[in-house]
Amino acid sequence: MKLPTDEWKRAALRRMILPVVLIVVGAVIATITDGTLQAIGFGIFGVGGVLVVSFAFLEIGYSEDRERARDAERRRPPS
């Protein structure tokens, strides 16, 4: 699937919204509560962190795919 030049940037930004929200919500819950709720807050924070790292690796893979597609376009003989 080939996206227009800036469309992939908007898609990447949309993918990062949920993990960032989870990190913020988890940090707030962990900070203002104690006991079980604090542990839940740390868990939510951790899930958000794992998603951020996962999406960063996904974006690296997508950038490599885009680079490969550009190389294939350059190598293709003119019609």
PAZAPA-4460 file (N, C-alpha, C; in steps of 0.05 Angstrom, whole numbers, plus 32768, in hexadecimal, padded with zeros to 4 digits):
% residues 79
    n_x    n_y    n_z   ca_x   ca_y   ca_z    c_x    c_y    c_z   seq   type   mol
   8011   7FE9   8000   8000   8000   8000   8012   8019   8000     1      M     A
   800F   8029   7FEC   801F   8041   7FE9   800F   805A   7FF3     2      K     A
   801A   8067   8006   800D   807F   8011   8019   8098   8006     3      L     A
   8009   80AE   8003   8015   80C7   7FFA   802A   80D0   800E     4      P     A
   803A   80E3   8006   8052   80EB   8015   804D   80F1   8032     5      T     A
   8039   8101   8038   8034   8109   8054   8020   80F7   8062     6      D     A
   8013   80E6   8053   7FFE   80D5   805F   800B   80C2   8074     7      E     A
   8022   80B7   806E   802F   80A4   8081   8036   80B2   809B     8      W     A
   803C   80CC   809A   8042   80DA   80B3   8029   80DD   80C4     9      K     A
   8013   80E3   80B7   7FFA   80E5   80C6   7FF1   80CA   80D2    10      R     A
   7FF6   80B5   80C2   7FEF   809A   80CC   8001   8092   80E4    11      A     A
   801A   8099   80E3   802C   8093   80FA   8024   80A3   8112    12      A     A
   801C   80BC   810E   8013   80CC   8125   7FF9   80C1   8131    13      L     A
   7FE7   80B7   8121   7FCE   80AB   812B   7FD4   8092   813B    14      R     A
   7FE8   8082   8132   7FEF   806A   8140   7FFB   8070   815C    15      R     A
   8008   8086   815F   8015   808D   8178   8002   8099   818D    16      M     A
   7FEA   80A1   8185   7FD8   80AF   8198   7FD0   809D   81AF    17      I     A
   7FC7   8085   81AA   7FBE   8073   81BF   7FD4   806D   81D3    18      L     A
   7FEC   8065   81CA   8001   805F   81DE   8008   8077   81EF    19      P     A
   8009   808F   81E4   800F   80A6   81F3   7FFA   80AC   8208    20      V     A
   7FE0   80A8   8200   7FCA   80AC   8213   7FCC   8098   8229    21      V     A
   7FD3   807F   8223   7FD6   806A   8238   7FED   8071   824B    22      L     A
   8002   807C   8241   8019   8084   8252   8010   809A   8265    23      I     A
   8003   80AE   825A   7FFA   80C5   826B   7FE6   80BB   8280    24      V     A
   7FD2   80AC   8278   7FBD   80A2   828A   7FCA   8090   82A0    25      V     A
   7FDC   807E   8297   7FE9   806D   82AA   7FFA   807D   82BE    26      G     A
   8008   8091   82B5   8019   80A1   82C7   8007   80B1   82DB    27      A     A
   7FF1   80BB   82D1   7FDF   80CA   82E3   7FD4   80B7   82F9    28      V     A
   7FCA   80A0   82F0   7FBF   808D   8303   7FD4   8084   8317    29      I     A
   7FEC   807E   830E   8001   8074   8320   800A   808A   8333    30      A     A
   8008   80A3   832A   8011   80B9   833B   7FFD   80C1   8351    31      T     A
   7FE3   80C1   834A   7FD0   80CB   835D   7FC2   80B6   836F    32      I     A
   7FC9   809D   836A   7FBD   8087   837A   7FD2   8077   8388    33      T     A
   7FC9   8064   8398   7FDC   8051   83A5   7FCF   8036   83A5    34      D     A
   7FDF   8022   83AC   7FD6   8007   83AE   7FD1   7FFA   8393    35      G     A
   7FBA   7FED   8391   7FB3   7FDE   8378   7FB0   7FF1   8360    36      T     A
   7FA3   8008   8364   7FA0   801A   834E   7FBA   8025   8344    37      L     A
   7FCD   8029   8356   7FE8   8032   834D   7FF5   801C   833C    38      Q     A
   7FF2   8003   8343   7FFD   7FED   8333   7FF0   7FEC   8318    39      A     A
   7FD6   7FF0   8317   7FC8   7FF1   82FE   7FD2   8008   82ED    40      I     A
   7FD6   801F   82F9   7FE1   8036   82EA   7FFC   8030   82DE    41      G     A
   800E   8023   82EE   8028   801B   82E3   8025   8007   82CC    42      F     A
   8011   7FF5   82CE   800C   7FE2   82B9   8003   7FF0   829F    43      G     A
   7FF1   8003   82A2   7FE8   8012   828B   7FFF   8022   827E    44      I     A
   800F   802E   828F   8027   803C   8286   8039   802A   8277    45      F     A
   803E   8012   8281   804F   7FFE   8274   8044   7FF5   8259    46      G     A
   802A   7FF1   8257   801E   7FE9   823E   8022   7FFF   8229    47      V     A
   801E   8018   8232   8022   802E   821F   803F   8030   8216    48      G     A
   8052   802B   8228   806E   802C   8221   8075   8016   820D    49      G     A
   806B   7FFE   8211   8070   7FE8   81FF   8065   7FEF   81E3    50      V     A
   804D   7FFA   81E2   8041   8002   81C9   8051   8017   81BA    51      L     A
   805C   802A   81C9   806C   803F   81BD   8085   8033   81AF    52      V     A
   8092   8021   81BE   80AA   8014   81B3   80A2   8002   819B    53      V     A
   808C   7FF4   819D   8083   7FE3   8187   807D   7FF3   816E    54      S     A
   806F   8009   8171   8068   801A   815B   8081   8028   814F    55      F     A
   8095   802D   815F   80AE   8039   8155   80BC   8025   8142    56      A     A
   80BD   800B   814B   80C8   7FF7   8139   80B7   7FF3   8120    57      F     A
   809D   7FF5   8123   808C   7FF3   810B   8092   8009   80F7    58      L     A
   8095   8021   8101   809C   8038   80F0   80B7   8034   80E2    59      E     A
   80CA   8029   80F0   80E4   8023   80E4   80E0   800F   80CD    60      I     A
   80D0   7FFB   80D1   80CB   7FE7   80BC   80BD   7FF4   80A4    61      G     A
   80AA   8006   80AA   809C   8014   8094   80AF   8026   8084    62      Y     A
   80C2   8033   8092   80D4   8044   8084   80E7   8034   8072    63      S     A
   80EE   801C   807B   80FF   800B   806A   80EF   8002   8052    64      E     A
   80D5   7FFC   8055   80C4   7FF5   803E   80C2   800C   802B    65      D     A
   80BF   8024   8035   80BD   803B   8023   80D7   803F   8014    66      R     A
   80ED   803B   8021   8107   803E   8014   810B   8029   7FFE    67      E     A
   8103   8010   8004   8104   7FFB   7FF0   80F3   8002   7FD7    68      R     A
   80DB   800C   7FDC   80C9   8014   7FC6   80D5   802A   7FB5    69      A     A
   80E2   803E   7FC2   80EF   8053   7FB3   8106   8048   7FA2    70      R     A
   8116   8036   7FAD   812C   802A   7F9E   8121   801A   7F86    71      D     A
   810B   800C   7F8A   80FF   7FFD   7F74   80F5   8010   7F5E    72      A     A
   80EA   8026   7F66   80E0   803A   7F52   80F8   8046   7F42    73      E     A
   810E   804B   7F50   8126   8056   7F42   8132   8041   7F2E    74      R     A
   8131   8028   7F36   813D   8013   7F24   812B   800C   7F0D    75      R     A
   8112   8012   7F0E   80FF   800A   7EF9   8106   801A   7EE0    76      R     A
   8109   800C   7EC9   810F   801B   7EB0   80F7   802C   7EA8    77      P     A
   80FD   8043   7E9C   80E7   8055   7E93   80D6   8047   7E7D    78      P     A
   80BC   804C   7E7E   80AB   803F   7E6A   80A6   804F   7E51    79      S     A
***
